[in-house]
Amino acid sequence: MTQTSLDELGPVDYLVVEFPAGESNFTGEMANELVALVDSGTIRVIDMLVVTKDADGSVDAMELADIENLGPLQQVEAELAEFLAEQDVVNLAASMDPGSTAGVLIWENLWAAPFASAARRAGGQLIADGRIPIQAIIASIEADDHDDDAIEGD
């Protein structure tokens, strides 16, 4: 990871995307989209892992450097820090289904760094943050559509 002053950092997020056994379809599209976000200066990737959980519950984690043929992710791999500790991997894997594979991504939101720095210089501190899963938004929209249809049918 390139050297950045702590005062200049943007918010750091992570996500874990699970691919159930036999249901992954890797075409390279995810890698291309991630590289586009890095190239545009929207994010800086801090760490990436591939975590597998066997049917017996045993867990294995691989850093990108351990994976051959990274394709477009090769340019991202050179900048990574090994951010996650072994216990972090164990905690993440606890929510995975046996037989699945997960991608773990940790990134800095470069687009928000100037605002975050300005807020810190003004004496502000982050006291809460969160994320609304897209599945919850879709369910809410579908519920509203269903309610609207029911009202129109009355």
C-alpha positions in Angstrom: 0.0 0.0 0.0 1.3 3.4 -0.8 2.3 5.7 2.1 -0.6 8.0 3.1 -0.7 10.4 6.0 -3.2 9.2 8.6 -4.8 12.6 8.4 -5.5 12.2 4.7 -7.1 8.7 4.8 -10.6 8.2 3.6 -13.1 5.8 5.2 -12.1 2.2 5.0 -14.7 -0.5 4.3 -14.7 -4.2 3.8 -17.0 -6.8 2.3 -17.2 -10.5 2.1 -18.9 -12.1 -0.9 -19.7 -15.8 -0.5 -19.9 -18.2 -3.5 -21.8 -21.3 -2.5 -20.4 -24.7 -3.5 -20.8 -25.2 -7.3 -22.4 -21.9 -7.9 -19.5 -19.7 -8.9 -19.1 -18.4 -12.4 -15.9 -16.4 -12.6 -15.6 -14.7 -16.0 -13.2 -11.9 -15.0 -15.9 -9.3 -14.9 -15.5 -8.7 -11.1 -11.7 -8.2 -11.5 -12.2 -5.8 -14.4 -14.7 -3.7 -12.4 -12.4 -3.6 -9.4 -9.5 -2.5 -11.5 -11.6 0.2 -13.1 -12.5 1.6 -9.6 -8.8 1.6 -8.7 -7.8 3.2 -12.0 -10.4 6.0 -11.7 -9.1 6.9 -8.2 -12.4 6.0 -6.5 -10.9 3.4 -4.2 -7.5 2.1 -3.0 -7.5 -1.6 -2.3 -5.8 -2.4 1.0 -6.2 -6.1 1.2 -7.8 -9.0 -0.6 -8.2 -12.7 0.4 -9.8 -15.8 -1.0 -11.2 -17.9 1.8 -12.4 -21.4 1.4 -14.4 -23.5 3.9 -14.3 -27.2 3.3 -17.3 -29.5 4.0 -15.7 -30.4 7.3 -15.5 -26.8 8.3 -11.7 -26.4 7.9 -10.7 -23.0 6.6 -7.9 -21.9 4.2 -7.1 -18.3 3.3 -5.0 -17.2 0.4 -3.6 -13.7 -0.3 -3.6 -12.6 -3.9 0.1 -13.1 -4.1 -0.5 -16.8 -3.5 -2.7 -17.1 -6.6 -1.4 -17.8 -10.1 -2.7 -16.0 -13.2 -4.2 -12.9 -11.5 -4.9 -11.3 -14.9 -5.9 -7.7 -14.4 -5.6 -8.0 -10.6 -1.9 -8.3 -11.0 -1.6 -4.5 -10.8 -3.7 -4.3 -7.6 -1.7 -7.1 -5.9 1.5 -5.2 -6.0 0.0 -2.5 -3.7 -1.6 -4.7 -1.1 -0.8 -4.8 2.6 -1.5 -8.0 4.6 -4.1 -6.3 6.8 -6.1 -9.1 8.2 -4.9 -11.3 11.1 -5.5 -15.0 11.4 -8.3 -14.4 13.9 -10.0 -12.0 11.5 -10.1 -14.8 8.9 -11.6 -17.2 11.5 -14.3 -14.7 12.4 -15.2 -14.1 8.8 -15.3 -17.8 7.9 -17.7 -18.5 10.8 -20.5 -17.0 8.7 -19.6 -19.0 5.6 -21.4 -22.2 4.6 -19.3 -25.4 4.4 -18.1 -26.0 0.9 -18.2 -22.4 -0.1 -15.5 -19.9 -1.2 -15.5 -16.2 -0.3 -13.7 -13.1 -1.6 -12.7 -10.6 1.1 -12.0 -7.1 0.0 -10.8 -4.2 2.2 -10.6 -0.8 0.5 -10.2 2.9 1.3 -12.8 5.2 -0.2 -10.5 7.8 -1.9 -13.5 9.7 -3.1 -14.4 10.5 0.5 -10.9 11.3 1.8 -11.0 15.1 1.3 -14.3 15.3 3.2 -13.2 13.0 5.9 -10.0 15.0 6.4 -11.9 18.2 6.5 -14.3 16.8 9.1 -11.3 15.7 11.3 -9.7 19.1 11.0 -13.0 20.7 12.1 -12.9 18.5 15.2 -15.4 15.9 14.0 -15.2 12.2 14.7 -17.1 9.4 13.3 -19.6 8.0 15.8 -21.6 5.7 13.6 -21.7 4.3 10.1 -23.4 1.5 8.3 -24.5 0.0 5.1 -27.9 -1.1 3.8 -27.6 -4.4 2.0 -28.9 -4.2 -1.6 -31.1 -7.2 -0.9 -32.9 -5.1 1.8 -33.5 -2.3 -0.6 -34.8 -4.6 -3.3 -37.1 -6.3 -0.7 -38.4 -2.9 0.4 -39.1 -1.7 -3.2 -40.8 -5.0 -4.0 -42.9 -4.7 -0.8 -43.9 -1.2 -1.7 -44.8 -2.3 -5.3 -46.9 -5.1 -3.8 -48.7 -2.7 -1.4 -49.4 -0.3 -4.3 -50.8 -3.2 -6.4 -53.0 -4.2 -3.5 -54.3 -0.7 -3.0 -55.1 -0.3 -6.7 -56.9 -3.7 -6.7 -59.3 -2.5 -3.8 
